[in-house]
Amino acid sequence: MGHDIVTTVNYYDDPGDGTPPTPVYVGSNRARDISTQVTNERPTVPVVVTVTDVSGQEDRFTLDEHGFQYVRHASAHARSIADDDQAIHNGYYRECEQLLKDVTSAARILIFGHQIRRGPAGWHRIGYDNKRARGPLHRAHVDQSYDGAVLRLREQLPEGEVEEAMWRRWQIIN
């Protein structure tokens, strides 16, 4: 059995006046030219939290009940493919699709992208679309809001499939 860790997590510092946070645009400028804007810089507040070590209890957590699940899986693909988008798309995506089908019993899996973080923490200041230099984010964040998940679904599926999908159970798994 492991041990819990006390650490600091940087959360969004809501000004409390009801104004929504600045929208975040990363990797898309369809609506307007945002190539020179830094849109993911938001004020943060450090919060001391306890991270619970669940070693030995991994089987207690399920995707349906907790929103995450531990799965042991040895990939057939070496880390060396991280720089080869073709190998990622042709091999690793297929492996992930099958793993997700096995774990979730989903009839369909649609992988819409991947992100390999290997650059500096301040990557967004280096230049827009500097994909290879994207580093870690040092704050708590969500990749998709509820509304953002629906927008993502609409972006990824052909127009004729969106409404049908909306009536079914679906989710974005990161």
N, C-alpha and C positions, 0 to 999 in steps of 0.2 A: 504494500500500500504506500502510495506517495504522500505528499504533504501539500497543503494549501500554500499559496503565495500571495503576499500583500504587495500590490504594485499600484502604479498610477496610470489611469487611462484618460486620454484627452477627449472630452466630449464637446459637441457644439455648444457654444455659449449663447443661448437664446436671450435676446435683449428683453424679452418679457412684455413687449409693447404690442404684440399681435401681428407684427410685420412678418411675412414669410421669409425664409432664408433665400439668399441669392441663388437662382437656378445654376446647376452645374452642367456644363457642356464639356464632355471629354470625347474626342475622336469623331465628332460630327459637327458640321457647320451647315446643315441643310437649310435651316431657317434664315440664317444671315451669316455674313462673314464675321466669324468670331476668332479668326486665326491669331489675332494679337491680344485677345483678352485672356486673363487668368481668371477662371470662373470657379475654381475649387478652393480658393482661399477663404476661410471663414474663421471667425474668432473662436477660440477654444478655452475651456476651463479644465484644469487637471482635477480629477476625482480619484481619491484613494479607494481601491476596491480589493476584494479578496477573490482570487481565482481558485476555484475548487478543483483539486486533483481528483479525477474520477477513475484513476487507474484501478483495474480489476472490477469496475462497475459499468464498463462500456455497453454491455448488453441491456442495460436498463433504459437506454435512450433510443427513442424511435423518431423517425422523420414525422410520422403522423402526430405524435403527442408533443414532441419537443422542438420540432423544426430542424433537427439535425440528427444524424445517426453515424455511429462509428462502423466502418466496414474495413475488414482486413482484405487486402488484395495486392498481390505481387504483380506489378505491371510487366508486360512482355517487352516494353520499350525502355531503352536506356535514356538517362538524362541527356545524353549527347544529342538527342533529336530536338532539344529546346531551341536550337538555332535554325532548324529546318522546318519551315511552315508546311511544306509539302508532306513531309513525314508525319507531322502532327495531324494534319487533316486526313491523310490516307490511313494511318495506323492507329494513332492514339485516340482520335475521335471515335473510331469504330469500337475500340476496346472500351472506352467510357460509355458509349451508347449501350453496349451489351451489359456492362456492369450495372448501369442505372435501370435497365429493363429487369435484370435479375433481382435487384433490391426492391424496386418499387412496383413491379408487375405492370408497368406502363406499356401500353400498346405502341406508343410512338415516343421517340426521343429526338429532339431537335437541338443540336449544339450550334449556338450562334456566335461563338467567339471564345477566345482565350487571352489571358494576359500573363506574361512572364515578367515578374518584377525583379530586375537585376541592377538597376541604376541607383543614383543618389536619391536621398529623400526629397530634395528640392527639384525634382525632375521637371516640373511644370514651368519653372523659371528658365530652363535651358532653351525652350522653344516649343511651340505648339507642334503636335504630331511627332514628337521625338520618341517614337514607340520603343525603340531599342534601349533607351536610357531611363524608362519609367522605373522608379524605385518604390520602396514601401511607403505607405501612408502612416504617419505617426499619430493617428487619431481614430476614434471609433467612427464608423460610417456604415451606411447601407448602400449596396450597389443598385438596388431598385426599390423605390417606394411602391405603395399599392398602385397608384396611378401610373407610375413609371413602368411597372410590370405589364400593365395592359397596353401601354404605348409600345413596349418592346415586342409584345405578342403581335400587335398590328404591323409593326415594321418587318417582322420575320416571316409571317405566314402570308401566302397568297391571299388576295382580297376575298375570294370566295370561301376561304376556310376559316376566317377569323370569327364570324358570328357563331358558327357551329362549335368551334373550340371554346368560345366563351360560355357555352352551356354545359361544358364538360368540366371535369376536374383537371386542373393543370397547375403547374407551378414552375418557378424558376429556381433551379438548384445551382448553387455556386460552389 
